[in-house]
Amino acid sequence: MPFWMFILLFIVLFCQAAWIFNDASKRGENKWIWGFFGLLNVPTNLIVYLIVTRCFAKSIPCKTCGKKIKNDFKFCPHCGDINNGYKK
């Protein structure tokens, strides 16, 4: 395998991991684990990430700060409000 293909593969893996890291950070997921997961394989891990975070983790906006939180959270991890009226 030519050397330039290794460089291209590294660039693609790094870009995928950076995008997953940033997206997981915005969604309140564990950004370090998902970012490392993005370094392992292209594009299968991106597809798995999108399915897990988009289909299985439903979120709603916090009534105080407006940031998205998961349905089963007892308080908002961004503003700390526990009186959102969500499931307790």
C-alpha positions in Angstrom: 0.0 0.0 0.0 1.5 3.4 -1.0 2.5 5.8 1.7 0.1 8.5 0.5 -2.8 6.2 1.1 -1.8 5.9 4.8 -1.7 9.7 5.0 -5.1 10.0 3.3 -6.6 7.4 5.7 -5.1 9.3 8.7 -6.6 12.6 7.5 -10.1 11.0 6.9 -10.0 9.3 10.3 -8.9 12.5 12.1 -11.6 14.5 10.4 -14.3 12.0 11.3 -13.1 11.8 14.9 -13.0 15.6 15.1 -16.6 16.0 13.7 -17.9 13.2 16.1 -16.1 14.9 19.0 -17.7 18.3 18.3 -21.1 16.9 17.7 -21.0 14.8 20.8 -20.0 17.8 22.8 -23.0 19.8 21.5 -25.4 17.0 22.2 -24.2 16.4 25.8 -22.7 12.9 25.0 -19.3 11.7 26.3 -17.2 13.5 23.7 -13.9 11.8 24.5 -15.2 8.3 24.1 -17.1 9.1 21.0 -14.1 11.0 19.5 -11.8 8.0 20.2 -14.5 5.7 18.7 -14.3 7.9 15.5 -10.6 7.2 15.1 -11.1 3.4 14.8 -12.9 2.9 11.5 -14.3 4.8 8.5 -17.3 5.1 7.9 -18.9 2.4 10.0 -18.3 4.2 13.3 -19.8 7.4 12.0 -22.9 5.5 11.0 -23.1 3.8 14.4 -22.7 7.2 16.1 -25.4 8.8 14.1 -27.8 5.9 14.7 -27.2 5.8 18.5 -27.3 9.6 19.1 -30.2 10.4 16.7 -32.5 7.4 17.1 -32.1 6.1 20.6 -31.3 9.2 22.6 -34.4 11.4 22.4 -33.9 14.8 23.9 -36.1 17.8 24.8 -35.1 21.5 25.4 -34.6 22.7 29.0 -37.3 25.1 30.1 -34.8 27.4 31.7 -31.8 27.6 29.4 -33.2 26.0 26.2 -30.3 23.5 25.6 -31.3 20.0 24.7 -31.3 17.4 27.5 -32.3 13.7 27.4 -35.8 12.8 28.5 -34.8 10.8 31.5 -32.5 13.6 33.1 -33.7 14.7 36.5 -32.0 18.0 36.1 -30.3 20.1 33.4 -26.6 19.5 33.2 -26.0 22.9 31.6 -27.9 25.2 34.0 -28.6 22.8 37.0 -32.3 23.5 37.1 -34.1 20.7 38.8 -37.6 22.2 38.5 -38.1 21.5 34.8 -41.1 19.3 35.3 -39.5 16.4 33.6 -39.5 12.7 34.7 -38.3 12.3 38.3 
